[in-house]
Amino acid sequence: MNSRAIIGLVMTLIIAALVGGCESFDGLEMRREHAESFVSNAETLTEQVLAGYDSLTLNDCIRIALENSLSVKVAEIEGRVATLEKNVSFANFLPAVSLNYEAYGSDPERQIKFGGEGMAMSDKHVREVSCQIQMSIFNPMTWFLHSMHQRGEEIAALVTEYTKQMTVLEVTARYFQCLSLEQLERAMSSELEAVETFEKDVRAFYDEGVVAQWQALEAQVALKARQNSLRAIRDEQIKARAVLMATMGLSPMSTVTLLEDTPLERPDGSLSDYVLEALLNHPRLAIADRQIAIEKEKAKIAIADFLPSLVGYATRTSTSDSHLMYRNYWMGGLSGTLSVFNGFANVNAYKAAKQNATKAFIRREQDALTLMLEVVKADLDLTDSEDNMSLAEIAYEAASARYEEVRAHWKEGLADSAEMLDALARKDQAQANVMNARYRLQVSIATLFNVMGRADTSIRSS
């Protein structure tokens, strides 16, 4: 390829880059295109993911979330970026090779005076091709940089794992919330039938003059209140399912059937066992360990600033200048750099690096104390949830027994409508308390698993 062809190719590339860089940006058009495609794309993805499912268990929901959650995908991309940055730092150990092509001409031809006449110094048109190889021979900083990026890659992997664990916790909480609302809806639907029957009986008694008008109105109010409560529970159920779908990375406008899964159970062991497992396994402390290692590497880099850097290089040049005796020649050498005085910048940078390493160590201690506190709180919350669950179940049994007794008295005319409505309201509230206590118990167990670093992020298809 001659010089004109190379120049033409370079100019073509420059023009293409300029044309591409000058391309206009229409923010309104981009927003319109995204808005038109986003909903349909989300629904298509949801259909594809849920195609093989009639209903979802908790493990199904967790697996789908780990595969499709946008938070997890962002964390995984950050992990790949960290790997690329580590690979970039590894390039410091490899030789750097550069190729340079130069073509120049002179008009008139360059000459030097010799004996009253001109003698050509070089050809009128000259082309030179040079290849330079440069490699760091002694530069400790490259080792420390590479080690630092290795720790950064490990931190990115731990951040991804931590993101997955938090996704598992959120999916678990939303899953049991949906199940709790489903159970509450079924219970309230059954109770609504009893209230409708009661309201009809009271209205019939009012028509016969057996009860007062206010009693008939109270029965109507009770019926309307339960209808409104049932509708509110159904709305809450729709909201909870939408949040669950979004957490799974799917369209919140789609619906899904949940299959009731085996409830979570408290992990074996004592509080001290929980704390020890958290300190050993939680990703936050593993990240803190590597952050300390990074700060130590930075301190080593600060020390390396005091050391010389040696670089070896070799250059081979080929020229078309016929006036030279040798068309090709090699040039090599060794280059060294040593900072003798840099305004105390190196000294202060080293002191700052030592302080940052100390700060990272203290932050790890702080994270460990915070994690211990979270384990203690999670254990206490779980104990409270277990106690509240037992209390709610006993209270529901008592309220149900009282309601059955009052209803029997009502049929015999030994209880008025007010007693009947009060017994029914107490039973409804007790039943709702059982559902809420059951939901909180499951969330408390999932939270304890999470702070212990035991959340399972390796769930596969069943």
Backbone torsions as a table, in degrees:
resi	resn	phi	psi	omega
1	MET	NA	124.3	-177.9
2	ASN	-80.7	174.2	-175.0
3	SER	-64.5	-36.6	-179.6
4	ARG	-65.0	-40.0	179.1
5	ALA	-65.1	-41.1	179.8
6	ILE	-65.6	-43.9	178.4
7	ILE	-61.8	-41.0	178.9
8	GLY	-63.1	-40.5	178.4
9	LEU	-64.3	-42.9	179.5
10	VAL	-62.7	-43.8	179.7
11	MET	-63.9	-38.1	177.7
12	THR	-61.8	-44.1	179.0
13	LEU	-64.1	-40.7	179.3
14	ILE	-63.4	-44.2	-179.4
15	ILE	-64.5	-41.2	178.9
16	ALA	-62.6	-40.5	179.1
17	ALA	-65.4	-40.6	179.6
18	LEU	-66.6	-41.3	179.4
19	VAL	-63.5	-43.3	178.3
20	GLY	-64.9	-38.2	-179.2
21	GLY	-71.0	-26.0	-179.3
22	CYS	-87.7	2.2	-179.7
23	GLU	-61.1	132.4	-174.1
24	SER	-74.9	153.5	179.0
25	PHE	-114.9	122.0	178.4
26	ASP	-110.5	97.6	-177.2
27	GLY	-63.2	-39.2	-179.7
28	LEU	-65.3	-40.6	179.2
29	GLU	-66.8	-41.8	178.1
30	MET	-62.3	-42.6	179.8
31	ARG	-65.0	-37.7	179.7
32	ARG	-66.7	-44.5	-179.7
33	GLU	-63.2	-41.1	180.0
34	HIS	-67.5	-41.5	-179.2
35	ALA	-64.0	-36.8	-178.7
36	GLU	-71.9	-31.0	-174.9
37	SER	-97.1	-21.8	-171.0
38	PHE	-64.5	-48.2	-175.8
39	VAL	-63.0	-46.5	-178.8
40	SER	-66.0	-38.4	178.2
41	ASN	-64.6	-41.0	179.3
42	ALA	-65.1	-41.4	178.9
43	GLU	-67.1	-38.3	177.6
44	THR	-63.4	-44.7	177.5
45	LEU	-60.9	-41.5	-179.9
46	THR	-62.6	-43.7	178.6
47	GLU	-62.3	-40.9	-179.8
48	GLN	-66.4	-42.1	-177.7
49	VAL	-68.4	-40.2	-174.8
50	LEU	-92.7	7.6	-174.1
51	ALA	-60.6	-36.3	-175.5
52	GLY	-94.9	13.2	-176.1
53	TYR	-119.5	133.0	167.7
54	ASP	-88.4	-35.6	176.5
55	SER	-151.7	162.3	-174.8
56	LEU	-116.5	133.6	170.3
57	THR	-89.3	177.3	178.1
58	LEU	-62.5	-43.0	179.0
59	ASN	-62.8	-36.5	177.0
60	ASP	-62.3	-46.1	-179.3
61	CYS	-61.9	-43.5	-179.5
62	ILE	-64.7	-44.2	-179.2
63	ARG	-63.2	-43.7	179.4
64	ILE	-63.0	-39.8	179.5
65	ALA	-64.9	-42.8	-179.6
66	LEU	-66.4	-26.6	179.9
67	GLU	-87.0	-24.3	-171.1
68	ASN	-124.8	-8.7	-178.8
69	SER	-61.2	131.4	-179.9
70	LEU	-67.8	-33.6	177.8
71	SER	-62.9	-42.1	178.6
72	VAL	-66.1	-40.5	-179.9
73	LYS	-63.5	-41.0	177.9
74	VAL	-63.1	-43.1	178.7
75	ALA	-62.7	-39.4	178.8
76	GLU	-66.2	-38.0	177.2
77	ILE	-64.6	-41.5	177.2
78	GLU	-61.8	-34.7	175.8
79	GLY	-64.9	-41.6	178.4
80	ARG	-66.9	-36.3	176.9
81	VAL	-63.3	-41.8	178.5
82	ALA	-61.6	-38.7	177.2
83	THR	-64.0	-42.3	178.5
84	LEU	-64.3	-39.0	178.5
85	GLU	-64.7	-36.5	176.4
86	LYS	-65.3	-40.5	178.6
87	ASN	-65.2	-34.9	176.7
88	VAL	-63.8	-42.1	179.3
89	SER	-66.1	-30.7	178.4
90	PHE	-65.8	-25.3	-179.7
91	ALA	-62.9	-18.9	178.5
92	ASN	-65.5	-21.6	178.9
93	PHE	-83.5	-13.9	-174.8
94	LEU	-98.8	153.5	177.6
95	PRO	-68.3	146.0	177.0
96	ALA	-100.2	125.3	-178.2
97	VAL	-116.3	128.1	179.3
98	SER	-129.5	143.6	-179.1
99	LEU	-119.0	129.0	-177.6
100	ASN	-125.3	130.8	177.1
101	TYR	-118.9	132.2	-178.1
102	GLU	-138.2	131.2	176.7
103	ALA	-129.8	128.8	-179.3
104	TYR	-144.9	158.5	-179.9
105	GLY	-140.1	158.8	179.6
106	SER	-132.7	137.9	179.3
107	ASP	-141.6	110.1	5.2
108	PRO	-76.1	172.1	-179.5
109	GLU	-62.2	135.0	-177.8
110	ARG	-65.9	129.6	-179.5
111	GLN	-136.6	161.9	177.0
112	ILE	-124.5	141.4	179.6
113	LYS	-69.9	132.3	178.3
114	PHE	-149.8	110.0	-179.6
115	GLY	64.7	35.0	178.5
116	GLY	82.5	-4.2	179.3
117	GLU	-121.5	168.1	179.4
118	GLY	-95.2	139.9	176.8
119	MET	-122.1	127.9	-177.3
120	ALA	-63.1	134.0	177.6
121	MET	-87.3	-31.9	-178.5
122	SER	-159.9	171.5	174.9
123	ASP	-64.3	158.1	-179.7
124	LYS	-67.5	-37.5	176.7
125	HIS	-120.3	126.1	-175.6
126	VAL	-128.5	138.7	173.5
127	ARG	-122.5	135.8	178.9
128	GLU	-130.0	134.6	175.9
129	VAL	-123.4	123.7	-179.5
130	SER	-127.9	142.6	177.8
131	CYS	-122.5	123.3	-177.3
132	GLN	-116.5	132.8	177.2
133	ILE	-117.8	126.2	-177.6
134	GLN	-133.6	134.9	-178.1
135	MET	-143.0	136.0	178.0
136	SER	-74.1	123.7	-179.7
137	ILE	-93.7	-43.2	178.8
138	PHE	-139.0	105.3	176.3
139	ASN	-153.1	85.6	-176.0
140	PRO	-56.2	-25.4	-177.8
141	MET	-59.0	-33.1	-178.5
142	THR	-63.7	-36.4	178.4
143	TRP	-66.6	-42.1	-177.9
144	PHE	-69.7	-36.8	177.0
145	LEU	-63.7	-42.5	-179.8
146	HIS	-64.6	-43.3	177.9
147	SER	-62.3	-39.2	179.5
148	MET	-63.6	-41.3	179.0
149	HIS	-71.6	-28.8	173.7
150	GLN	-62.6	-44.6	177.3
151	ARG	-64.6	-35.7	177.1
152	GLY	-63.8	-37.8	176.6
153	GLU	-64.4	-41.3	178.3
154	GLU	-64.8	-39.4	178.1
155	ILE	-62.9	-42.0	179.0
156	ALA	-61.0	-39.9	177.6
157	ALA	-65.7	-38.5	178.3
158	LEU	-69.0	-36.8	176.6
159	VAL	-63.2	-40.0	176.4
160	THR	-61.6	-44.2	178.7
161	GLU	-63.5	-41.4	179.7
162	TYR	-65.3	-40.3	177.1
163	THR	-61.7	-40.3	178.1
164	LYS	-64.7	-41.9	180.0
165	GLN	-63.5	-40.5	177.8
166	MET	-67.4	-33.7	175.8
167	THR	-65.6	-41.0	177.1
168	VAL	-60.0	-44.5	179.3
169	LEU	-61.5	-45.8	-178.1
170	GLU	-66.4	-42.2	178.5
171	VAL	-63.0	-42.0	179.4
172	THR	-61.0	-45.8	-179.7
173	ALA	-62.6	-44.2	-178.9
174	ARG	-68.0	-35.9	-179.8
175	TYR	-62.9	-50.2	-179.2
176	PHE	-70.5	-27.9	174.1
177	GLN	-64.4	-43.7	177.5
178	CYS	-62.2	-43.9	179.0
179	LEU	-63.3	-41.2	179.8
180	SER	-62.6	-42.0	179.1
181	LEU	-67.5	-35.6	176.4
182	GLU	-62.5	-46.8	179.5
183	GLN	-63.1	-40.5	179.1
184	LEU	-66.4	-36.8	178.4
185	GLU	-64.7	-43.0	179.2
186	ARG	-63.5	-41.5	179.6
187	ALA	-65.4	-42.2	-178.8
188	MET	-69.7	-33.8	176.6
189	SER	-63.8	-40.2	177.4
190	SER	-66.2	-41.6	179.7
191	GLU	-68.5	-30.1	179.9
192	LEU	-63.1	-36.4	177.8
193	GLU	-63.1	-39.6	178.0
194	ALA	-65.9	-38.5	179.8
195	VAL	-68.6	-38.2	178.4
196	GLU	-62.5	-43.1	177.6
197	THR	-62.8	-42.6	179.9
198	PHE	-62.9	-42.1	-178.6
199	GLU	-65.5	-37.8	177.9
200	LYS	-64.9	-41.6	179.0
201	ASP	-63.4	-44.6	-179.2
202	VAL	-64.1	-39.9	179.4
203	ARG	-65.2	-38.0	177.7
204	ALA	-65.6	-41.0	178.1
205	PHE	-64.7	-35.7	178.7
206	TYR	-67.2	-40.2	178.1
207	ASP	-62.8	-30.4	179.6
208	GLU	-86.3	-5.8	179.9
209	GLY	81.4	16.6	-178.7
210	VAL	-81.3	-37.0	-179.3
211	VAL	-118.2	161.6	-178.9
212	ALA	-79.3	166.3	-178.4
213	GLN	-64.5	-38.7	-177.8
214	TRP	-63.8	-29.6	177.3
215	GLN	-69.3	-38.9	175.9
216	ALA	-65.5	-39.3	178.6
217	LEU	-67.2	-38.2	177.1
218	GLU	-61.2	-40.6	178.6
219	ALA	-64.0	-39.7	177.3
220	GLN	-64.7	-40.6	178.3
221	VAL	-63.4	-42.7	178.7
222	ALA	-61.8	-41.2	178.5
223	LEU	-64.9	-45.7	-179.5
224	LYS	-64.2	-39.2	-179.7
225	ALA	-63.2	-42.0	-179.8
226	ARG	-71.1	-33.0	174.6
227	GLN	-63.9	-43.1	178.0
228	ASN	-65.7	-40.8	179.7
229	SER	-63.9	-41.3	179.1
230	LEU	-63.8	-41.3	178.2
231	ARG	-65.0	-39.1	178.3
232	ALA	-65.3	-39.8	178.2
233	ILE	-64.1	-39.7	178.0
234	ARG	-64.9	-38.5	176.6
235	ASP	-64.7	-42.0	178.1
236	GLU	-63.3	-35.3	178.9
237	GLN	-65.8	-41.1	177.6
238	ILE	-63.0	-42.5	179.0
239	LYS	-63.5	-44.7	-178.8
240	ALA	-63.2	-40.3	178.3
241	ARG	-66.1	-38.0	178.8
242	ALA	-63.5	-42.3	178.6
243	VAL	-65.4	-40.4	178.2
244	LEU	-61.8	-44.9	-179.9
245	MET	-62.9	-42.5	179.0
246	ALA	-64.5	-38.8	177.4
247	THR	-63.1	-32.2	178.1
248	MET	-80.9	-1.1	180.0
249	GLY	81.9	17.9	-178.5
250	LEU	-112.9	174.6	-177.1
251	SER	-69.4	125.7	177.7
252	PRO	-70.3	-9.4	179.9
253	MET	-86.0	-9.0	179.8
254	SER	-89.7	160.6	179.5
255	THR	-114.5	155.8	-179.3
256	VAL	-149.0	148.1	177.2
257	THR	-98.3	129.6	-179.2
258	LEU	-101.5	135.9	176.7
259	LEU	-98.9	126.1	-176.6
260	GLU	-63.3	123.1	-175.6
261	ASP	-100.2	171.5	178.1
262	THR	-64.1	128.5	-179.1
263	PRO	-62.6	150.8	175.6
264	LEU	-70.6	151.4	179.2
265	GLU	-123.7	150.9	179.8
266	ARG	-57.8	136.8	177.7
267	PRO	-68.1	151.8	177.9
268	ASP	-71.4	153.3	176.4
269	GLY	115.0	174.0	179.8
270	SER	-102.4	179.1	179.7
271	LEU	-60.8	-41.1	178.8
272	SER	-62.8	-35.5	176.4
273	ASP	-65.7	-41.4	178.5
274	TYR	-61.0	-44.3	-178.3
275	VAL	-63.9	-45.2	-179.4
276	LEU	-62.3	-42.3	179.4
277	GLU	-64.9	-37.8	178.2
278	ALA	-64.3	-44.2	-179.8
279	LEU	-65.9	-28.5	-179.6
280	LEU	-83.6	-34.9	-165.9
281	ASN	-115.3	-15.6	-172.8
282	HIS	-69.9	133.2	-177.7
283	PRO	-61.0	-29.2	-177.4
284	ARG	-61.5	-40.2	179.2
285	LEU	-74.7	-34.4	175.4
286	ALA	-63.4	-37.2	175.7
287	ILE	-65.3	-42.3	179.2
288	ALA	-62.3	-37.8	176.8
289	ASP	-58.2	-45.8	-177.8
290	ARG	-73.0	-28.8	175.3
291	GLN	-66.4	-37.4	174.5
292	ILE	-62.1	-44.0	179.3
293	ALA	-61.2	-38.1	178.7
294	ILE	-65.2	-43.6	179.8
295	GLU	-64.7	-34.7	175.7
296	LYS	-65.1	-40.3	177.2
297	GLU	-63.9	-36.9	176.9
298	LYS	-63.5	-37.1	176.6
299	ALA	-64.2	-39.5	176.9
300	LYS	-64.6	-37.5	177.8
301	ILE	-63.5	-39.6	178.0
302	ALA	-62.7	-36.7	176.0
303	ILE	-67.3	-39.5	-178.3
304	ALA	-63.0	-22.1	177.8
305	ASP	-64.0	-20.5	178.5
306	PHE	-84.0	-13.7	-174.8
307	LEU	-94.5	153.9	177.7
308	PRO	-73.6	154.9	175.1
309	SER	-114.7	125.2	-179.3
310	LEU	-112.0	131.9	-178.5
311	VAL	-130.2	128.2	173.3
312	GLY	-98.6	144.9	-177.1
313	TYR	-145.3	155.5	176.5
314	ALA	-146.9	139.1	-177.8
315	THR	-132.9	132.1	175.2
316	ARG	-115.9	125.4	-177.0
317	THR	-118.9	134.5	176.2
318	SER	-122.5	129.7	-175.7
319	THR	-130.6	155.3	176.0
320	SER	-95.4	3.0	-178.8
321	ASP	-69.9	111.2	-176.0
322	SER	-77.2	-10.1	179.8
323	HIS	-80.7	-10.3	177.5
324	LEU	-85.5	148.9	-179.2
325	MET	-73.6	-36.8	-180.0
326	TYR	-117.7	123.8	179.5
327	ARG	-74.6	-32.1	-178.2
328	ASN	-123.5	140.0	177.7
329	TYR	-153.8	152.8	178.5
330	TRP	-106.4	147.1	173.3
331	MET	-139.4	130.0	-179.7
332	GLY	-138.1	165.6	-179.5
333	GLY	-179.5	-175.8	-179.7
334	LEU	-129.9	131.1	-178.6
335	SER	-119.4	133.2	179.7
336	GLY	-129.2	144.0	180.0
337	THR	-132.2	132.0	177.4
338	LEU	-140.3	122.7	177.7
339	SER	-81.5	113.1	-179.3
340	VAL	-82.3	-45.0	178.9
341	PHE	-149.8	127.0	-177.9
342	ASN	-129.2	44.5	176.7
343	GLY	60.9	34.0	-178.5
344	PHE	64.0	12.0	-179.1
345	ALA	-64.8	-43.0	-179.3
346	ASN	-64.8	-41.0	-179.4
347	VAL	-63.1	-47.7	-179.0
348	ASN	-69.4	-32.4	176.3
349	ALA	-64.4	-38.2	177.4
350	TYR	-66.1	-42.2	177.9
351	LYS	-62.8	-41.3	178.8
352	ALA	-64.9	-38.4	179.3
353	ALA	-64.1	-39.5	177.7
354	LYS	-64.3	-41.0	178.6
355	GLN	-66.2	-38.5	177.9
356	ASN	-65.1	-36.3	176.5
357	ALA	-65.2	-40.9	176.6
358	THR	-63.7	-41.0	179.4
359	LYS	-63.6	-40.4	178.6
360	ALA	-63.6	-37.9	178.3
361	PHE	-64.7	-44.5	-179.9
362	ILE	-64.7	-38.4	178.7
363	ARG	-64.6	-35.7	176.3
364	ARG	-64.6	-40.8	176.5
365	GLU	-62.2	-40.1	178.4
366	GLN	-65.3	-41.8	177.4
367	ASP	-63.1	-37.3	179.5
368	ALA	-66.1	-43.0	177.7
369	LEU	-64.2	-41.4	178.6
370	THR	-62.5	-41.2	-180.0
371	LEU	-66.5	-40.5	175.9
372	MET	-59.4	-43.0	178.8
373	LEU	-62.8	-40.0	179.1
374	GLU	-65.0	-37.1	178.2
375	VAL	-66.2	-43.9	179.0
376	VAL	-60.4	-46.2	-179.4
377	LYS	-64.6	-41.5	-179.6
378	ALA	-64.8	-38.9	178.5
379	ASP	-66.0	-43.1	178.5
380	LEU	-66.2	-41.0	177.8
381	ASP	-62.2	-38.2	178.9
382	LEU	-66.6	-41.7	177.5
383	THR	-62.2	-43.1	177.6
384	ASP	-62.8	-40.1	-179.7
385	SER	-65.4	-39.1	177.4
386	GLU	-64.3	-43.0	178.2
387	ASP	-64.7	-43.1	179.7
388	ASN	-65.3	-33.7	177.8
389	MET	-65.5	-45.6	178.5
390	SER	-62.8	-42.7	179.5
391	LEU	-64.0	-42.5	-178.3
392	ALA	-64.7	-38.7	179.2
393	GLU	-66.5	-41.9	178.3
394	ILE	-65.7	-42.1	-179.7
395	ALA	-63.6	-36.6	179.0
396	TYR	-68.3	-39.3	176.8
397	GLU	-61.2	-42.9	179.9
398	ALA	-65.7	-43.7	-178.8
399	ALA	-66.3	-37.9	178.7
400	SER	-66.2	-41.7	179.0
401	ALA	-64.5	-41.6	179.0
402	ARG	-64.7	-40.1	-179.9
403	TYR	-63.6	-43.9	179.7
404	GLU	-63.2	-37.1	178.8
405	GLU	-68.1	-44.8	179.7
406	VAL	-65.7	-38.3	179.7
407	ARG	-64.5	-40.0	176.5
408	ALA	-62.7	-41.7	177.0
409	HIS	-64.6	-35.8	180.0
410	TRP	-63.9	-43.8	179.3
411	LYS	-63.7	-30.0	179.6
412	GLU	-89.1	-1.1	180.0
413	GLY	79.7	16.6	-178.5
414	LEU	-96.9	-3.5	177.9
415	ALA	-134.7	144.0	-179.0
416	ASP	-90.3	177.4	-176.3
417	SER	-65.7	-33.2	-179.1
418	ALA	-63.2	-43.6	177.8
419	GLU	-63.9	-39.1	180.0
420	MET	-64.7	-45.1	179.8
421	LEU	-65.6	-38.9	179.3
422	ASP	-64.9	-43.7	179.2
423	ALA	-63.9	-39.7	179.6
424	LEU	-67.1	-40.5	179.2
425	ALA	-64.7	-40.8	178.0
426	ARG	-63.5	-40.3	179.0
427	LYS	-65.9	-43.0	178.7
428	ASP	-60.4	-45.5	-179.4
429	GLN	-64.6	-41.1	178.7
430	ALA	-63.7	-38.3	179.2
431	GLN	-67.4	-41.4	177.1
432	ALA	-63.5	-37.5	178.5
433	ASN	-64.0	-36.7	177.6
434	VAL	-63.7	-44.6	-179.9
435	MET	-63.1	-44.5	180.0
436	ASN	-65.9	-39.9	179.4
437	ALA	-65.2	-37.8	178.5
438	ARG	-65.4	-41.5	178.5
439	TYR	-64.9	-46.2	-179.5
440	ARG	-64.4	-33.8	178.2
441	LEU	-63.5	-44.8	180.0
442	GLN	-65.3	-41.1	178.7
443	VAL	-65.7	-38.2	179.2
444	SER	-63.7	-41.2	178.2
445	ILE	-65.5	-44.7	179.6
446	ALA	-62.9	-37.3	178.7
447	THR	-65.8	-41.1	177.9
448	LEU	-63.6	-42.3	175.7
449	PHE	-58.8	-40.2	-177.3
450	ASN	-66.2	-47.4	-177.7
451	VAL	-70.5	-20.5	174.8
452	MET	-81.6	-7.3	-177.5
453	GLY	73.3	24.6	-174.5
454	ARG	-104.4	3.8	-178.3
455	ALA	-60.3	130.7	-176.1
456	ASP	-82.5	113.8	178.8
457	THR	-109.0	14.5	-178.5
458	SER	-115.0	30.7	-177.4
459	ILE	-71.3	133.9	-180.0
460	ARG	-117.6	173.4	-179.8
461	SER	-60.9	138.3	-179.5
462	SER	-86.0	NA	NA
